Amino acid sequence: MGSILRLSPGATVVAEASDGQAAIACVREVHPDFVLIDRQMPVMDGLEATRRIKQEWPDLKVLVVTSLYGDDSRRAALAAGADAFLDKWDIATDLVPTILRLARGSPRL
């Protein structure tokens, strides 16, 4: 996912993490404008990391991506506090437009 963002004009990847705990640590250290997180991660999954991120930084936009397609996955991500949800099959076409929509302050998806 980072490679798609690196190729997008105006996007800068400021940190990457391999698990949910590391993602939270990155947010604390770097203070990003946006978090892109995978639902399935070792140590702490992306949903729990999203819950914790949104508790500490409620205004920080979080986009959860997953290969677990379906309404249950979408509901779980939104219940965790995600601002948007993408299926990994849609990343190539929808990642950047979704991030731009969130940056403009569009409502949760």
DSSP file with accessible surface (Angstrom, degrees, kcal/mol):
  #  RESIDUE AA STRUCTURE BP1 BP2  ACC     N-H-->O    O-->H-N    N-H-->O    O-->H-N    TCO  KAPPA ALPHA  PHI   PSI    X-CA   Y-CA   Z-CA
    1    1 A M     >        0   0   71      0, 0.0     4,-1.9     0, 0.0     3,-0.2   0.000 360.0 360.0 360.0 -38.1    0.0    0.0    0.0
    2    2 A G  H  >  +     0   0   13      1,-0.2     4,-2.7     2,-0.2     5,-0.2   0.865 360.0  57.8 -59.9 -34.6    2.9    2.3    0.7
    3    3 A S  H  > S+     0   0   76      2,-0.2     4,-1.1     1,-0.2    -1,-0.2   0.886 104.5  50.9 -66.2 -35.8    4.2    1.9   -2.8
    4    4 A I  H  4 S+     0   0   50     -3,-0.2     3,-0.5     1,-0.2     4,-0.3   0.939 112.9  46.1 -64.5 -43.8    0.9    3.1   -4.2
    5    5 A L  H >< S+     0   0   26     -4,-1.9     3,-1.5     1,-0.2     6,-0.3   0.885 106.2  58.3 -67.7 -37.3    1.0    6.2   -2.0
    6    6 A R  H 3< S+     0   0  131     -4,-2.7    -1,-0.2     1,-0.3    -2,-0.2   0.798 106.7  49.9 -62.5 -27.1    4.7    6.9   -2.8
    7    7 A L  T 3< S+     0   0  151     -4,-1.1    -1,-0.3    -3,-0.5    -2,-0.2   0.498  92.7  95.3 -87.7  -3.4    3.7    7.1   -6.5
    8    8 A S  S X  S-     0   0   21     -3,-1.5     3,-1.9    -4,-0.3    -4,-0.0  -0.769  82.4-116.7 -94.4 126.4    0.8    9.5   -5.8
    9    9 A P  T 3  S+     0   0  130      0, 0.0     3,-0.1     0, 0.0    -2,-0.1  -0.313  98.5  16.1 -59.2 135.6    1.6   13.2   -6.1
   10   10 A G  T 3  S+     0   0   88      1,-0.2     2,-0.4    -4,-0.1    -4,-0.1   0.346  99.1 114.4  86.2  -8.4    1.3   15.1   -2.9
   11   11 A A    <   -     0   0   38     -3,-1.9     2,-0.4    -6,-0.3    -1,-0.2  -0.801  41.8-173.4 -99.4 139.1    1.4   11.9   -0.7
   12   12 A T        -     0   0  118     -2,-0.4     2,-0.7    -3,-0.1    -6,-0.1  -0.995  18.8-144.2-131.2 124.8    4.2   11.3    1.7
   13   13 A V        +     0   0   38     -2,-0.4     3,-0.1     1,-0.2    -2,-0.0  -0.814  21.5 177.1 -85.9 115.3    4.6    8.0    3.7
   14   14 A V        -     0   0   84     -2,-0.7     2,-0.3     1,-0.3    -1,-0.2   0.640  61.6  -0.8 -97.1 -17.6    6.1    9.2    7.0
   15   15 A A        -     0   0   43      2,-0.0     2,-0.3    15,-0.0    -1,-0.3  -0.971  54.1-156.0-164.8 156.2    6.2    5.8    8.8
   16   16 A E        -     0   0  125     -2,-0.3     2,-0.3    -3,-0.1    -3,-0.0  -0.991  11.1-166.1-137.0 145.8    5.4    2.1    8.3
   17   17 A A        -     0   0   38     -2,-0.3     3,-0.1     1,-0.1     6,-0.0  -0.970  19.4-151.3-133.3 148.7    4.7   -0.5   11.0
   18   18 A S  S    S+     0   0   94     -2,-0.3     2,-0.3     1,-0.1    -1,-0.1   0.527  81.6  21.9 -97.2  -8.6    4.5   -4.3   10.9
   19   19 A D  S  > S-     0   0   28     22,-0.2     4,-2.0     1,-0.1    24,-0.2  -0.957  84.9 -99.6-150.7 170.5    2.0   -4.7   13.7
   20   20 A G  H  > S+     0   0    0     24,-1.4     4,-2.1    22,-1.2     5,-0.2   0.875 118.3  51.1 -63.4 -40.3   -0.7   -2.8   15.6
   21   21 A Q  H  > S+     0   0  110     21,-0.3     4,-2.1     1,-0.2    -1,-0.2   0.919 111.1  48.9 -64.0 -41.1    1.4   -1.9   18.6
   22   22 A A  H  > S+     0   0   30      1,-0.2     4,-2.5     2,-0.2    -1,-0.2   0.864 107.1  56.5 -65.9 -34.5    4.1   -0.6   16.3
   23   23 A A  H  X S+     0   0   11     -4,-2.0     4,-2.3     2,-0.2    -1,-0.2   0.929 107.2  48.2 -62.2 -44.1    1.5    1.4   14.4
   24   24 A I  H  X S+     0   0   10     -4,-2.1     4,-2.4     1,-0.2    -2,-0.2   0.922 110.9  51.1 -62.5 -42.9    0.4    3.1   17.7
   25   25 A A  H  X S+     0   0   49     -4,-2.1     4,-2.1     1,-0.2    -1,-0.2   0.903 108.7  51.9 -61.1 -40.1    4.0    3.9   18.5
   26   26 A C  H  X S+     0   0   31     -4,-2.5     4,-3.3     2,-0.2     5,-0.5   0.911 108.1  51.1 -63.0 -42.3    4.5    5.4   15.1
   27   27 A V  H  X S+     0   0    6     -4,-2.3     4,-1.9     1,-0.2    -2,-0.2   0.930 110.5  49.5 -61.5 -43.5    1.4    7.7   15.5
   28   28 A R  H  < S+     0   0  125     -4,-2.4    -1,-0.2     1,-0.2    -2,-0.2   0.887 119.4  37.8 -60.4 -40.2    2.8    8.8   18.9
   29   29 A E  H  < S+     0   0  160     -4,-2.1    -2,-0.2    -5,-0.2    -1,-0.2   0.900 127.7  28.5 -80.4 -43.0    6.2    9.6   17.4
   30   30 A V  H  < S-     0   0   51     -4,-3.3    -3,-0.2    -5,-0.2    -2,-0.2   0.737  81.9-145.9 -97.7 -26.7    5.4   11.0   13.9
   31   31 A H     <  -     0   0  127     -4,-1.9    -4,-0.1    -5,-0.5    -3,-0.1   0.974  28.2-162.4  56.1  61.9    1.9   12.6   14.4
   32   32 A P        -     0   0   25      0, 0.0     3,-0.1     0, 0.0    -1,-0.1  -0.183  26.9-130.4 -72.0 166.4    0.6   11.8   10.9
   33   33 A D  S    S+     0   0  155      1,-0.2    28,-0.8    27,-0.1     2,-0.3   0.658  91.4  16.0 -82.5 -19.2   -2.3   13.4    9.2
   34   34 A F  E     -a   61   0A  43     26,-0.1     2,-0.4     2,-0.0    -1,-0.2  -0.993  64.6-145.5-157.7 145.0   -3.7   10.0    8.3
   35   35 A V  E     -a   62   0A  14     26,-2.5    28,-3.0    -2,-0.3     2,-0.5  -0.986   6.4-168.6-122.5 128.6   -3.4    6.3    9.2
   36   36 A L  E     +a   63   0A  41     -2,-0.4     2,-0.4    26,-0.2    28,-0.2  -0.972  21.9 176.8-111.0 118.7   -3.8    3.4    6.8
   37   37 A I  E     -a   64   0A   5     26,-2.8    28,-2.5    -2,-0.5     2,-0.3  -0.979  28.8-129.4-134.4 140.6   -4.0    0.1    8.7
   38   38 A D  E     -a   65   0A  27     -2,-0.4     8,-0.3    26,-0.2    28,-0.2  -0.657  16.1-139.1 -83.6 139.3   -4.5   -3.5    7.8
   39   39 A R  S    S+     0   0   53     26,-2.8     7,-1.9    -2,-0.3     2,-0.8   0.896  93.1  58.4 -64.1 -40.9   -7.2   -5.3    9.7
   40   40 A Q  S    S+     0   0  103     25,-0.3    -1,-0.2     5,-0.2     5,-0.1  -0.824  71.1 142.7 -98.9 106.1   -5.0   -8.5   10.0
   41   41 A M        -     0   0   34     -2,-0.8   -22,-0.2    -4,-0.0   -23,-0.0  -0.972  47.1-108.4-137.8 152.6   -1.7   -7.7   11.8
   42   42 A P  S    S+     0   0   82      0, 0.0     2,-3.1     0, 0.0   -22,-1.2  -0.243  94.3  16.1 -74.5 170.9    0.4   -9.6   14.3
   43   43 A V  S    S+     0   0  103    -24,-0.2     2,-0.4   -23,-0.1   -24,-0.1  -0.310 140.1  14.3  65.7 -62.7    0.8   -8.7   18.0
   44   44 A M  S    S-     0   0   15     -2,-3.1   -24,-1.4     4,-0.0   -22,-0.1  -0.975  88.4-125.8-139.2 124.9   -2.3   -6.4   17.9
   45   45 A D     >  -     0   0   70     -2,-0.4     4,-2.3   -26,-0.1    -5,-0.2  -0.162  27.3-105.6 -69.9 167.0   -4.7   -6.5   15.0
   46   46 A G  H  > S+     0   0    0     -7,-1.9     4,-2.3    -8,-0.3    -7,-0.2   0.793 116.5  57.2 -64.2 -29.1   -5.7   -3.4   13.1
   47   47 A L  H  > S+     0   0    8     -8,-0.7     4,-2.5     2,-0.2    -1,-0.2   0.934 109.5  43.4 -69.9 -44.2   -9.1   -3.1   14.7
   48   48 A E  H  > S+     0   0   60      2,-0.2     4,-2.4     1,-0.2     5,-0.2   0.914 114.3  51.1 -67.0 -39.4   -7.7   -3.0   18.2
   49   49 A A  H  X S+     0   0    0     -4,-2.3     4,-2.8     1,-0.2    -2,-0.2   0.919 109.5  51.1 -62.2 -40.5   -5.0   -0.6   17.0
   50   50 A T  H  X S+     0   0    0     -4,-2.3     4,-2.9     2,-0.2     5,-0.3   0.929 108.3  51.8 -61.7 -45.8   -7.7    1.6   15.4
   51   51 A R  H  X S+     0   0   93     -4,-2.5     4,-1.9     1,-0.2    -1,-0.2   0.938 113.9  43.6 -54.8 -47.7   -9.7    1.6   18.7
   52   52 A R  H  X S+     0   0  108     -4,-2.4     4,-1.9     2,-0.2     5,-0.2   0.889 113.2  50.8 -68.5 -40.2   -6.7    2.8   20.6
   53   53 A I  H  X S+     0   0    0     -4,-2.8     4,-3.3     1,-0.2    -2,-0.2   0.948 112.2  46.8 -61.7 -47.1   -5.6    5.3   18.0
   54   54 A K  H  < S+     0   0   31     -4,-2.9    -1,-0.2    26,-0.2    -2,-0.2   0.826 109.3  55.2 -68.9 -29.0   -9.1    6.8   17.9
   55   55 A Q  H  < S+     0   0  155     -4,-1.9    -1,-0.2    -5,-0.3    -2,-0.2   0.915 119.1  32.6 -66.2 -41.9   -9.3    6.9   21.7
   56   56 A E  H  < S+     0   0   95     -4,-1.9    -2,-0.2     1,-0.2    -1,-0.2   0.830 136.3  24.0 -85.2 -33.9   -6.1    8.9   22.0
   57   57 A W    ><  +     0   0   54     -4,-3.3     3,-1.7    -5,-0.2    -1,-0.2  -0.650  68.4 173.0-130.5  74.6   -6.4   10.9   18.7
   58   58 A P  T 3  S+     0   0   82      0, 0.0    -1,-0.1     0, 0.0    -4,-0.1   0.767  78.2  51.9 -61.4 -25.1  -10.1   11.1   17.9
   59   59 A D  T 3  S+     0   0  149      2,-0.1     2,-0.3    -5,-0.0    -5,-0.1   0.577  82.5 107.3 -88.9  -8.8   -9.7   13.5   15.0
   60   60 A L  S <  S-     0   0   19     -3,-1.7     2,-0.3    -7,-0.2   -26,-0.1  -0.532  73.9-124.7 -71.9 128.3   -7.0   11.5   13.3
   61   61 A K  E     -a   34   0A  61    -28,-0.8   -26,-2.5    -2,-0.3     2,-0.4  -0.608  27.8-168.2 -77.7 132.5   -8.4    9.8   10.1
   62   62 A V  E     -a   35   0A   0     -2,-0.3    21,-2.6    19,-0.2    22,-1.3  -0.990   9.0-167.1-126.6 127.7   -8.0    6.0   10.0
   63   63 A L  E     -ab  36  84A   0    -28,-3.0   -26,-2.8    -2,-0.4     2,-0.5  -0.968  11.0-155.8-112.9 120.0   -8.6    3.9    6.9
   64   64 A V  E     -ab  37  85A   0     20,-2.3    22,-2.4    -2,-0.5     2,-0.3  -0.830   9.3-169.4 -96.9 132.0   -8.8    0.1    7.5
   65   65 A V  E     +ab  38  86A   0    -28,-2.5   -26,-2.8    -2,-0.5     2,-0.3  -0.909  11.8 165.0-118.0 149.6   -8.0   -2.2    4.7
   66   66 A T  E     - b   0  87A   0     20,-1.7    22,-2.8    -2,-0.3    23,-0.3  -0.994  44.6-140.5-157.7 157.3   -8.6   -6.0    4.6
   67   67 A S  S    S+     0   0   57     -2,-0.3     2,-1.4    20,-0.2    20,-0.1   0.407  83.8  97.5 -95.4  -2.8   -8.8   -9.0    2.4
   68   68 A L        -     0   0   70      2,-0.0     5,-0.1     5,-0.0     2,-0.1  -0.683  69.4-160.7 -86.5  87.1  -11.8  -10.2    4.5
   69   69 A Y        +     0   0  173     -2,-1.4     2,-0.2     4,-0.1     3,-0.1  -0.379  35.9  72.4 -73.4 145.2  -14.5   -8.9    2.3
   70   70 A G  S  > S-     0   0   21      1,-0.1     4,-1.9     2,-0.1     3,-0.2  -0.554  85.9 -78.1 136.5 165.8  -18.0   -8.4    3.4
   71   71 A D  H  > S+     0   0  106      1,-0.2     4,-3.0     2,-0.2     5,-0.2   0.824 121.3  60.1 -64.0 -32.8  -20.4   -6.3    5.5
   72   72 A D  H  > S+     0   0  118      2,-0.2     4,-2.4     1,-0.2    -1,-0.2   0.914 106.5  46.9 -62.8 -40.8  -19.3   -7.9    8.7
   73   73 A S  H  > S+     0   0   10     -3,-0.2     4,-2.2     2,-0.2    -2,-0.2   0.917 113.2  48.7 -65.9 -42.2  -15.7   -6.7    8.1
   74   74 A R  H  X S+     0   0   80     -4,-1.9     4,-2.5     2,-0.2     5,-0.2   0.944 112.7  47.6 -62.7 -47.2  -16.9   -3.2    7.2
   75   75 A R  H  X S+     0   0  143     -4,-3.0     4,-2.7     1,-0.2    -2,-0.2   0.907 111.3  51.2 -61.2 -42.2  -19.1   -3.0   10.3
   76   76 A A  H  X S+     0   0   27     -4,-2.4     4,-1.5    -5,-0.2    -1,-0.2   0.912 111.0  48.1 -63.0 -41.3  -16.3   -4.2   12.6
   77   77 A A  H  <>S+     0   0    0     -4,-2.2     5,-2.3     2,-0.2     4,-0.4   0.934 114.4  45.1 -65.6 -44.9  -13.9   -1.6   11.2
   78   78 A L  H ><5S+     0   0   40     -4,-2.5     3,-1.3     1,-0.2    -2,-0.2   0.892 110.2  54.6 -68.1 -36.1  -16.4    1.2   11.6
   79   79 A A  H 3<5S+     0   0   86     -4,-2.7    -1,-0.2     1,-0.3    -2,-0.2   0.832 103.8  56.4 -65.0 -30.2  -17.3    0.0   15.1
   80   80 A A  T 3<5S-     0   0    5     -4,-1.5    -1,-0.3    -5,-0.2   -26,-0.2   0.597 129.7 -98.2 -76.1 -10.9  -13.6    0.2   16.0
   81   81 A G  T < 5 +     0   0   15     -3,-1.3   -19,-0.2    -4,-0.4    -3,-0.2   0.435  67.5 157.4 109.7   2.0  -13.7    3.9   14.9
   82   82 A A      < -     0   0    0     -5,-2.3    -1,-0.3    -6,-0.2   -19,-0.2  -0.265  37.1-148.5 -59.7 145.6  -12.4    3.7   11.4
   83   83 A D  S    S+     0   0   12    -21,-2.6    26,-2.2     1,-0.2     2,-0.3   0.682  79.4   4.6 -86.8 -21.0  -13.3    6.6    9.2
   84   84 A A  E     -b   63   0A   0    -22,-1.3   -20,-2.3    24,-0.2     2,-0.4  -0.978  62.5-148.0-158.2 165.2  -13.3    4.4    6.1
   85   85 A F  E     -b   64   0A   3     -2,-0.3     2,-0.4   -22,-0.2   -20,-0.2  -0.997  11.8-174.3-140.7 136.2  -12.9    0.8    5.0
   86   86 A L  E     -b   65   0A  10    -22,-2.4   -20,-1.7    -2,-0.4     2,-0.3  -1.000  23.2-131.4-134.3 138.4  -11.5   -0.7    1.8
   87   87 A D  E >   -b   66   0A   4     -2,-0.4     3,-2.2   -22,-0.2     4,-0.3  -0.645  28.8-122.2 -78.0 141.1  -11.3   -4.2    0.5
   88   88 A K  G >  S+     0   0   77    -22,-2.8     3,-1.1    -2,-0.3     4,-0.4   0.784 110.8  66.4 -58.8 -26.0   -7.7   -5.0   -0.7
   89   89 A W  G 3  S+     0   0  214    -23,-0.3    -1,-0.3     1,-0.2     3,-0.2   0.759 103.6  46.5 -64.8 -22.4   -9.2   -5.8   -4.1
   90   90 A D  G <> S+     0   0   62     -3,-2.2     4,-3.1     1,-0.1     5,-0.4   0.412  82.8  97.9-100.1   0.7  -10.1   -2.2   -4.5
   91   91 A I  H <> S+     0   0   15     -3,-1.1     4,-2.0    -4,-0.3     5,-0.4   0.909  77.2  56.5 -60.0 -45.3   -6.8   -0.6   -3.3
   92   92 A A  H  4 S+     0   0   88     -4,-0.4    -1,-0.2     1,-0.2     4,-0.2   0.869 123.3  23.9 -58.3 -36.4   -5.4    0.0   -6.8
   93   93 A T  H  4 S+     0   0   99     -3,-0.4    -1,-0.2    -4,-0.2    -2,-0.2   0.767 132.1  33.8 -99.9 -27.8   -8.3    2.1   -7.9
   94   94 A D  H  X S+     0   0   61     -4,-3.1     4,-2.2     2,-0.1     5,-0.2   0.570  90.6  85.3-110.8  -9.4   -9.9    3.4   -4.6
   95   95 A L  H  X S+     0   0    1     -4,-2.0     4,-2.3    -5,-0.4     5,-0.2   0.973  96.8  38.4 -61.7 -57.4   -7.1    4.0   -2.2
   96   96 A V  H  > S+     0   0   43     -5,-0.4     4,-2.7     1,-0.2     5,-0.2   0.941 116.8  50.4 -64.2 -45.9   -6.0    7.5   -3.2
   97   97 A P  H  > S+     0   0   71      0, 0.0     4,-2.3     0, 0.0    -1,-0.2   0.902 111.3  50.1 -59.5 -35.8   -9.6    8.8   -3.9
   98   98 A T  H  X S+     0   0   13     -4,-2.2     4,-2.4     2,-0.2    -2,-0.2   0.930 111.0  48.2 -67.5 -43.0  -10.7    7.5   -0.5
   99   99 A I  H  X S+     0   0   29     -4,-2.3     4,-2.6    -5,-0.2    -1,-0.2   0.933 112.1  49.3 -62.8 -43.8   -7.8    9.2    1.3
  100  100 A L  H  X S+     0   0   91     -4,-2.7     4,-1.7     2,-0.2    -1,-0.2   0.902 109.7  51.9 -63.4 -39.4   -8.6   12.5   -0.6
  101  101 A R  H  <>S+     0   0   47     -4,-2.3     5,-2.1    -5,-0.2     4,-0.2   0.931 111.8  46.3 -62.1 -44.8  -12.2   12.2    0.3
  102  102 A L  H ><5S+     0   0    1     -4,-2.4     3,-1.6     1,-0.2    -2,-0.2   0.893 108.4  55.8 -65.4 -38.8  -11.3   11.8    4.0
  103  103 A A  H 3<5S+     0   0   80     -4,-2.6    -1,-0.2     1,-0.3    -2,-0.2   0.845 103.4  55.6 -63.3 -31.2   -8.8   14.7    3.8
  104  104 A R  T 3<5S-     0   0  175     -4,-1.7    -1,-0.3    -5,-0.2    -2,-0.2   0.502 122.2-109.1 -78.0  -5.1  -11.6   16.9    2.6
  105  105 A G  T < 5 +     0   0   51     -3,-1.6    -3,-0.2    -4,-0.2    -2,-0.1   0.677  57.3 166.6  87.7  18.2  -13.6   16.0    5.7
  106  106 A S      < -     0   0   36     -5,-2.1    -1,-0.2     1,-0.1     3,-0.1  -0.286  44.2 -90.6 -63.2 153.0  -16.3   13.8    4.0
  107  107 A P        -     0   0  106      0, 0.0    -1,-0.1     0, 0.0    -2,-0.0  -0.103  56.1 -72.5 -64.0 164.3  -18.3   11.7    6.4
  108  108 A R              0   0  128     -3,-0.1   -24,-0.2     1,-0.1   -25,-0.1  -0.153 360.0 360.0 -55.5 150.1  -17.4    8.2    7.4
  109  109 A L              0   0   85    -26,-2.2   -24,-0.1    -3,-0.1    -1,-0.1  -0.966 360.0 360.0-124.4 360.0  -17.8    5.4    4.9
